[in-house]
Amino acid sequence: PGVLFSCACRDVLGWGFAEGRLEIFYGAGDWLGLRLPHGAAPQVVARLQAVTRGCEARELVLPRGAGGRRGFRVDPSGVVTAVTRFSFAETAGLRPGT
């Protein structure tokens, strides 16, 4: 088998499972969806946990606060840099560094 995708381990932001496939988030918020053979997901996730600083992604639905603000800031690499106190984002569990 050939290489399907390659990026530096430090560029992996996280991963998640959706509709029977693994989604890997990397770089500045880009993502790649892969269909894996049955039973392969735990092995792939264990490897991601071992070699990256990423974590399992969680989808958050965040309504906008007063003035249409989301309550958080993100840097160009896709990492949350600030979360406004008492915002919907903070209440939902969003934290700087995620």
Backbone as ProteinMPNN parsed JSONL, in Angstrom:
{"seq_chain_A": "PGVLFSCACRDVLGWGFAEGRLEIFYGAGDWLGLRLPHGAAPQVVARLQAVTRGCEARELVLPRGAGGRRGFRVDPSGVVTAVTRFSFAETAGLRPGT", "coords_chain_A": {"N_chain_A": [[0.823, -1.196, 0.0], [0.409, 2.282, -0.687], [1.332, 5.644, 0.395], [-1.234, 7.536, 1.777], [-1.719, 9.941, 3.013], [0.156, 12.504, 4.505], [1.58, 14.249, 7.174], [3.253, 16.36, 9.543], [3.627, 15.145, 12.867], [3.287, 17.08, 14.846], [1.471, 18.769, 13.692], [-1.051, 17.695, 13.87], [-4.181, 18.311, 15.047], [-6.429, 17.116, 16.131], [-8.924, 14.454, 16.22], [-11.824, 12.677, 15.091], [-14.831, 10.682, 15.036], [-17.152, 10.127, 12.523], [-20.08, 9.203, 10.965], [-19.183, 6.528, 10.371], [-16.535, 6.916, 9.644], [-13.134, 8.049, 10.076], [-12.102, 11.214, 11.016], [-9.46, 13.388, 10.576], [-8.043, 16.194, 11.941], [-5.948, 18.86, 11.077], [-3.047, 21.039, 10.745], [-4.015, 24.257, 9.84], [-6.65, 23.922, 10.628], [-7.57, 22.289, 8.643], [-8.962, 19.235, 7.275], [-9.183, 15.658, 6.969], [-10.965, 12.948, 5.79], [-11.298, 9.508, 6.461], [-12.177, 6.237, 5.53], [-12.122, 3.394, 7.433], [-10.999, -0.018, 7.744], [-13.155, -2.446, 9.272], [-12.903, -2.483, 12.758], [-10.376, -1.338, 12.849], [-10.144, 1.255, 13.793], [-9.608, 1.656, 16.67], [-6.845, 0.999, 16.815], [-5.671, 2.928, 15.141], [-6.386, 5.293, 16.476], [-5.06, 4.877, 18.92], [-2.437, 5.058, 18.038], [-2.401, 7.735, 17.113], [-2.787, 9.049, 19.566], [-0.425, 8.383, 20.816], [1.634, 9.57, 19.311], [1.05, 12.234, 18.686], [0.102, 15.601, 19.696], [-2.509, 16.036, 19.692], [-6.076, 15.523, 20.308], [-9.165, 13.723, 20.91], [-11.715, 15.065, 18.969], [-14.465, 17.21, 19.647], [-17.709, 18.134, 18.811], [-19.086, 21.306, 19.081], [-21.953, 23.235, 19.457], [-22.356, 26.498, 19.273], [-24.169, 29.213, 20.213], [-24.333, 32.63, 19.162], [-23.309, 35.367, 21.182], [-24.223, 38.48, 22.799], [-24.215, 41.141, 20.512], [-23.413, 39.527, 18.429], [-21.107, 38.085, 18.87], [-18.855, 35.311, 19.228], [-17.507, 34.491, 21.497], [-14.947, 33.49, 21.783], [-11.469, 33.308, 20.699], [-9.373, 32.407, 17.948], [-6.184, 31.298, 16.857], [-4.102, 31.574, 13.832], [-3.31, 28.914, 13.398], [-5.393, 27.373, 14.214], [-5.842, 26.964, 16.903], [-7.444, 27.598, 19.985], [-7.153, 30.694, 21.492], [-8.175, 32.458, 23.375], [-10.904, 32.654, 25.649], [-13.956, 34.087, 26.355], [-15.04, 35.053, 29.532], [-17.854, 33.593, 31.11], [-19.217, 33.222, 28.732], [-21.122, 31.587, 26.067], [-19.361, 29.82, 24.911], [-17.457, 29.283, 26.952], [-19.149, 28.127, 28.856], [-19.886, 25.808, 27.483], [-17.572, 24.395, 27.642], [-15.288, 25.033, 26.204], [-11.857, 25.773, 26.051], [-8.821, 27.731, 26.372], [-6.127, 26.791, 24.266], [-7.218, 24.554, 23.158]], "CA_chain_A": [[0.0, 0.0, 0.0], [1.127, 3.552, -0.753], [1.006, 6.676, 1.385], [-2.456, 8.268, 1.459], [-1.701, 11.266, 3.626], [1.33, 12.695, 5.338], [1.801, 15.558, 7.791], [4.053, 16.243, 10.759], [2.839, 14.813, 14.06], [2.966, 18.308, 15.584], [0.392, 19.466, 12.996], [-2.348, 17.045, 14.123], [-4.935, 19.016, 16.084], [-7.367, 16.198, 16.769], [-9.593, 13.486, 15.369], [-13.178, 12.35, 15.506], [-15.528, 9.685, 14.246], [-18.421, 10.614, 11.991], [-20.679, 8.393, 9.903], [-18.365, 5.381, 10.023], [-15.196, 7.249, 9.164], [-12.273, 8.793, 10.968], [-11.731, 12.53, 10.502], [-8.245, 13.901, 11.196], [-7.942, 17.649, 11.809], [-4.52, 19.171, 11.106], [-2.637, 22.327, 10.187], [-4.799, 25.436, 10.219], [-8.054, 23.532, 10.678], [-7.916, 21.408, 7.524], [-9.307, 17.902, 7.745], [-9.163, 14.551, 6.028], [-11.839, 11.867, 6.221], [-10.86, 8.185, 6.02], [-12.957, 5.055, 5.895], [-11.183, 2.39, 7.916], [-11.539, -1.378, 7.831], [-13.851, -2.736, 10.53], [-12.042, -2.809, 13.888], [-9.063, -0.685, 12.763], [-10.166, 2.578, 14.43], [-8.887, 1.729, 17.95], [-5.398, 0.978, 16.574], [-5.292, 4.221, 14.579], [-6.518, 6.281, 17.55], [-3.964, 4.641, 19.871], [-1.22, 5.606, 17.423], [-2.53, 9.191, 17.15], [-2.587, 9.477, 20.951], [0.966, 8.146, 21.183], [2.634, 10.349, 18.576], [0.648, 13.616, 18.439], [-0.397, 16.33, 20.861], [-3.941, 16.204, 19.458], [-6.996, 14.753, 21.138], [-10.429, 13.476, 20.23], [-12.471, 16.299, 18.742], [-15.86, 17.247, 20.077], [-18.433, 19.197, 18.113], [-19.847, 22.189, 19.95], [-22.838, 24.191, 18.799], [-22.289, 27.679, 20.124], [-24.9, 30.384, 19.733], [-23.616, 33.903, 19.309], [-23.721, 36.176, 22.32], [-24.607, 39.862, 22.502], [-23.401, 41.755, 19.464], [-23.013, 38.535, 17.44], [-19.782, 37.531, 19.185], [-18.838, 33.879, 19.546], [-16.999, 34.287, 22.848], [-13.6, 32.929, 21.802], [-10.569, 33.68, 19.596], [-8.56, 31.308, 17.437], [-5.02, 31.775, 16.103], [-4.082, 31.051, 12.458], [-3.092, 27.467, 13.34], [-6.621, 26.692, 14.615], [-5.862, 26.748, 18.344], [-8.17, 28.63, 20.736], [-6.219, 31.507, 22.271], [-8.869, 33.146, 24.467], [-12.332, 32.369, 25.817], [-14.585, 35.122, 27.173], [-15.676, 34.547, 30.755], [-19.313, 33.491, 31.167], [-19.794, 33.142, 27.385], [-21.631, 30.267, 25.7], [-18.184, 28.987, 24.635], [-16.914, 28.821, 28.229], [-20.147, 27.242, 29.457], [-19.856, 24.551, 26.76], [-16.341, 23.693, 27.959], [-14.165, 25.442, 25.368], [-10.78, 26.327, 26.847], [-7.631, 28.099, 25.611], [-5.225, 25.669, 23.979], [-7.917, 23.457, 22.473]], "C_chain_A": [[0.866, 1.259, 0.0], [0.682, 4.508, 0.339], [-0.23, 7.434, 0.911], [-2.38, 9.718, 1.888], [-0.462, 11.364, 4.503], [1.346, 14.119, 5.876], [2.635, 15.32, 9.043], [3.146, 15.959, 11.954], [2.418, 16.061, 14.821], [1.802, 19.066, 14.955], [-0.987, 18.856, 13.243], [-3.011, 17.737, 15.307], [-5.857, 18.069, 16.847], [-7.977, 15.258, 15.763], [-10.984, 13.218, 15.926], [-13.768, 11.301, 14.589], [-16.857, 10.255, 13.797], [-18.87, 9.704, 10.86], [-19.764, 7.274, 9.431], [-16.993, 5.696, 9.466], [-14.446, 8.039, 10.222], [-11.928, 10.111, 10.3], [-10.516, 13.003, 11.286], [-8.158, 15.388, 10.891], [-6.478, 18.026, 11.982], [-4.269, 20.575, 10.572], [-3.451, 23.474, 10.737], [-6.291, 25.125, 10.214], [-8.502, 22.727, 9.478], [-8.282, 20.044, 8.082], [-9.307, 16.907, 6.602], [-10.057, 13.463, 6.593], [-11.383, 10.549, 5.625], [-11.872, 7.129, 6.43], [-11.953, 3.973, 6.25], [-11.815, 1.012, 7.89], [-12.167, -1.599, 9.212], [-12.84, -3.14, 11.608], [-10.696, -2.116, 13.883], [-8.998, 0.636, 13.527], [-9.425, 2.615, 15.763], [-7.365, 1.738, 17.776], [-4.919, 2.325, 16.047], [-5.344, 5.292, 15.657], [-5.403, 6.109, 18.573], [-2.658, 5.217, 19.324], [-1.254, 7.136, 17.438], [-2.265, 9.729, 18.556], [-1.116, 9.375, 21.347], [1.932, 9.138, 20.535], [2.254, 11.802, 18.299], [0.248, 14.281, 19.745], [-1.899, 16.573, 20.74], [-4.77, 15.362, 20.405], [-8.289, 14.532, 20.356], [-11.228, 14.769, 20.149], [-13.912, 16.119, 19.203], [-16.539, 18.377, 19.336], [-19.249, 19.989, 19.123], [-20.708, 23.108, 19.1], [-22.928, 25.388, 19.726], [-23.105, 28.824, 19.531], [-24.055, 31.631, 19.934], [-24.189, 34.666, 20.492], [-24.154, 37.555, 21.854], [-23.667, 40.447, 21.452], [-22.905, 40.77, 18.42], [-21.663, 37.888, 17.689], [-19.896, 36.061, 19.578], [-18.281, 33.579, 20.937], [-15.641, 33.61, 22.913], [-12.813, 33.427, 20.6], [-9.706, 32.49, 19.238], [-7.381, 31.889, 16.673], [-5.002, 31.139, 14.713], [-3.868, 29.54, 12.358], [-4.318, 26.677, 13.8], [-6.743, 26.428, 16.099], [-6.574, 27.918, 19.029], [-7.183, 29.376, 21.62], [-6.879, 32.203, 23.453], [-10.345, 32.767, 24.46], [-12.897, 33.415, 26.771], [-15.288, 34.486, 28.367], [-17.2, 34.631, 30.644], [-19.972, 33.474, 29.787], [-20.362, 31.739, 27.153], [-20.465, 29.309, 25.472], [-17.601, 28.434, 25.94], [-17.865, 27.83, 28.894], [-20.139, 25.863, 28.807], [-18.568, 23.767, 26.997], [-15.146, 24.05, 27.095], [-13.127, 26.141, 26.232], [-9.615, 26.747, 25.948], [-6.712, 26.889, 25.443], [-5.897, 24.513, 23.261], [-8.045, 23.75, 20.998]], "O_chain_A": [[1.931, 1.288, 0.618], [-0.232, 4.212, 1.109], [-0.271, 7.918, -0.22], [-2.904, 10.609, 1.219], [-0.087, 10.397, 5.167], [1.149, 15.077, 5.129], [2.707, 14.197, 9.541], [2.032, 16.475, 12.034], [1.323, 16.108, 15.381], [1.202, 19.92, 15.609], [-1.995, 19.449, 12.859], [-2.48, 17.75, 16.417], [-6.041, 18.205, 18.056], [-7.6, 15.257, 14.592], [-11.271, 13.502, 17.089], [-13.261, 11.063, 13.493], [-17.606, 10.807, 14.603], [-18.124, 9.466, 9.91], [-19.585, 7.085, 8.228], [-16.351, 4.828, 8.874], [-15.037, 8.617, 11.134], [-11.506, 10.129, 9.143], [-10.534, 13.019, 12.517], [-8.193, 15.796, 9.73], [-5.828, 17.57, 12.923], [-5.164, 21.214, 10.019], [-3.565, 23.646, 11.951], [-7.103, 25.97, 9.838], [-9.699, 22.5, 9.305], [-7.954, 19.727, 9.226], [-9.417, 17.27, 5.431], [-9.92, 13.094, 7.759], [-11.11, 10.467, 4.427], [-12.363, 7.137, 7.559], [-11.048, 3.67, 5.473], [-13.035, 0.885, 8.001], [-11.743, -0.994, 10.196], [-12.021, -4.033, 11.392], [-9.928, -2.283, 14.831], [-7.909, 1.091, 13.874], [-8.654, 3.551, 15.978], [-6.668, 2.423, 18.525], [-3.869, 2.813, 16.465], [-4.436, 6.119, 15.745], [-4.852, 7.101, 19.049], [-1.87, 5.797, 20.071], [-0.244, 7.77, 17.741], [-1.594, 10.749, 18.716], [-0.622, 10.192, 22.124], [2.938, 9.508, 21.141], [3.058, 12.541, 17.73], [0.076, 13.619, 20.769], [-2.492, 17.238, 21.589], [-4.239, 14.589, 21.202], [-8.476, 15.09, 19.274], [-11.391, 15.476, 21.144], [-14.481, 15.028, 19.151], [-15.989, 19.475, 19.245], [-20.002, 19.423, 19.915], [-20.229, 23.691, 18.127], [-23.496, 25.312, 20.815], [-22.768, 29.344, 18.468], [-23.167, 31.663, 20.786], [-25.389, 34.617, 20.766], [-24.418, 37.774, 20.672], [-22.454, 40.252, 21.519], [-22.059, 41.125, 17.599], [-21.129, 37.213, 16.81], [-20.884, 35.629, 20.17], [-18.56, 32.518, 21.496], [-15.217, 33.192, 23.99], [-13.382, 33.901, 19.617], [-9.352, 31.674, 20.089], [-7.539, 32.856, 15.927], [-5.808, 30.25, 14.439], [-4.208, 28.941, 11.337], [-4.297, 25.446, 13.782], [-7.665, 25.73, 16.522], [-6.339, 29.079, 18.696], [-6.46, 28.764, 22.406], [-6.207, 32.509, 24.439], [-10.952, 32.584, 23.404], [-12.374, 33.606, 27.869], [-16.03, 33.513, 28.228], [-17.75, 35.614, 30.148], [-21.179, 33.694, 29.687], [-20.117, 30.822, 27.937], [-20.56, 28.125, 25.797], [-17.286, 27.247, 26.023], [-17.431, 26.811, 29.431], [-20.357, 24.858, 29.483], [-18.471, 22.605, 26.602], [-14.088, 23.436, 27.231], [-13.465, 26.999, 27.048], [-9.437, 26.178, 24.872], [-6.547, 26.08, 26.355], [-5.223, 23.591, 22.803], [-8.604, 22.944, 20.255]]}, "name": "protein", "num_of_chains": 1, "seq": "PGVLFSCACRDVLGWGFAEGRLEIFYGAGDWLGLRLPHGAAPQVVARLQAVTRGCEARELVLPRGAGGRRGFRVDPSGVVTAVTRFSFAETAGLRPGT"}
